[in-house]
Amino acid sequence: MKRYLIPLLVFLVLIGFLAVGLNLKPREIPSPLVGKQAPVFSLPTLAAPGKLLSSQDLRGKVWVLNVWASWCVACREEHALMVELAKQNVVPIYGLNYKDKRDDALAWLNRFGNPYANSLSDTEGLVGIDYGVYGVPETFVIDKAGVIRHKIIGPVTSETVRDVLLPLVAKLNS
């Protein structure tokens, strides 16, 4: 009887860990960067690789950074919503094209629309790493002082835009 007790206890502990893990919400992973200065970058733009855009160029305005890639299926899910948000002209959206080929990214934007005030090319993924990107898509709201105020993991939904993004942008702009 005793020889079955230890495997049974190990099994019950594993079941407990599995139950806890199944109740976690991966889109709600807290980011240690929220409330802190956004990482500094200077990257070539996707449209004109000879032109650099830096985080300093964006100081003084509230902006959204959307991390995306042409190979990302979930990015396609949110892309139409990003195009609609850009048409509202409420907040400038900057893209961070993550670990992608320039030609593929440009073709993707030409096919599905370009919501970005500018899209930056992060072919090595180093800026994405600085921002703590777990995977694409991810979206950040950055305030006038360059502080990350919110991070959205996964595709942005219309509910997230309505309930989180737009009210936060309005608050930061007031």
C-alpha positions in Angstrom: 0.0 0.0 0.0 2.8 2.4 0.9 4.6 2.0 -2.4 1.5 3.4 -4.2 1.2 6.4 -1.9 4.2 8.4 -3.3 3.2 8.1 -7.0 -0.4 8.9 -6.0 0.7 12.1 -4.2 3.0 13.1 -7.2 0.0 12.5 -9.5 -2.3 14.7 -7.4 0.3 17.5 -7.2 0.6 17.4 -11.0 -3.2 17.5 -11.4 -3.2 20.5 -9.1 -0.6 22.3 -11.2 -2.6 21.5 -14.4 -5.8 22.8 -12.9 -4.1 26.1 -11.9 -2.5 26.4 -15.4 -5.8 25.9 -17.2 -7.4 28.8 -15.2 -4.7 31.3 -16.2 -5.4 33.9 -18.9 -2.4 34.2 -21.2 -3.6 37.5 -22.5 -3.3 38.9 -19.0 0.4 38.3 -18.5 1.6 41.4 -16.6 4.4 43.3 -18.3 7.2 44.6 -16.1 7.5 47.5 -18.6 4.1 49.0 -18.0 4.6 52.3 -16.1 8.3 52.5 -17.2 10.1 54.3 -19.9 9.7 52.6 -23.3 13.0 51.2 -24.6 14.9 53.5 -26.9 15.2 52.6 -30.5 16.3 53.9 -33.9 15.2 51.7 -36.8 14.8 51.9 -40.5 11.3 52.4 -41.8 9.8 49.7 -43.8 8.8 51.9 -46.7 12.2 53.7 -46.9 15.0 51.6 -45.4 17.5 54.5 -45.7 15.3 56.6 -43.4 15.5 56.1 -39.6 12.8 56.7 -37.1 13.6 56.8 -33.4 11.7 56.8 -30.2 12.8 60.3 -29.6 11.0 61.4 -32.8 7.7 60.2 -31.2 8.1 62.1 -27.9 5.4 64.6 -27.1 2.5 62.6 -28.4 0.5 59.6 -27.3 1.0 56.8 -29.8 0.4 53.1 -30.3 3.0 50.6 -31.2 1.6 47.5 -32.9 4.1 44.6 -33.3 3.2 42.5 -36.4 4.6 40.3 -39.1 3.4 39.1 -42.5 3.8 35.5 -41.4 1.6 36.0 -38.3 -1.9 34.5 -38.7 -3.2 36.3 -35.6 -2.0 39.6 -37.0 -4.3 39.2 -39.9 -7.2 38.7 -37.5 -6.6 42.2 -35.9 -5.4 44.0 -39.1 -8.8 45.2 -40.3 -9.5 46.6 -36.9 -6.2 48.4 -37.0 -7.1 49.9 -40.4 -10.4 51.1 -39.0 -8.8 52.6 -35.9 -6.3 54.4 -38.1 -9.2 55.9 -40.2 -10.7 57.3 -37.0 -7.5 59.4 -36.6 -7.7 59.2 -32.8 -4.1 58.1 -32.2 -1.1 57.5 -34.5 -0.3 53.8 -34.9 3.3 52.8 -35.6 4.1 49.3 -36.7 7.0 47.2 -35.6 7.5 44.7 -38.3 9.0 41.8 -36.3 11.5 39.3 -37.8 10.0 39.6 -41.2 11.3 40.0 -44.8 10.8 43.6 -46.1 9.3 42.5 -49.4 6.8 40.1 -47.7 5.8 42.9 -45.2 5.3 45.5 -48.0 3.2 43.1 -50.1 1.1 42.3 -47.0 0.4 45.9 -46.3 -0.4 46.6 -50.0 -2.9 43.7 -49.9 -4.6 44.3 -46.6 -4.1 48.1 -46.1 -1.6 50.1 -44.2 -2.9 51.5 -40.9 0.5 52.7 -39.8 1.8 56.3 -39.6 5.1 54.5 -40.2 6.2 50.9 -39.9 9.6 50.1 -38.5 11.7 47.2 -39.7 13.0 45.0 -36.8 14.4 42.1 -38.9 16.6 40.8 -36.1 13.8 41.2 -33.4 16.1 43.1 -31.1 13.7 46.0 -30.4 10.9 43.4 -29.9 13.1 41.7 -27.3 13.7 45.1 -25.6 9.9 45.6 -25.4 9.4 42.1 -23.9 7.5 40.8 -26.9 6.4 37.2 -26.3 5.0 36.8 -29.8 3.1 38.7 -32.4 0.8 40.5 -32.4 1.3 42.7 -29.3 0.3 46.3 -28.9 1.6 49.0 -26.6 0.1 52.4 -25.7 2.9 54.9 -25.0 2.3 58.4 -23.5 3.7 61.8 -24.3 6.7 61.3 -22.0 7.6 57.9 -23.6 6.2 55.8 -20.8 4.4 52.5 -21.7 0.9 52.8 -20.2 -0.6 49.5 -21.5 0.3 46.3 -23.2 -2.1 44.1 -25.2 -1.0 40.5 -25.8 -2.5 38.8 -28.8 -4.9 40.3 -31.4 -6.6 43.5 -30.5 -10.4 43.1 -30.5 -13.1 45.6 -31.0 -14.0 45.3 -27.3 -10.4 46.0 -26.3 -10.4 49.1 -28.6 -13.7 50.3 -27.2 -13.2 49.5 -23.5 -9.4 49.9 -23.0 -7.5 51.6 -25.8 -9.8 54.5 -26.7 -10.5 55.6 -23.1 -6.8 55.3 -22.2 -5.7 57.4 -25.2 -8.4 60.0 -24.4 -7.2 60.2 -20.8 -3.5 60.5 -21.8 -4.3 63.2 -24.3 -6.3 65.3 -21.8 
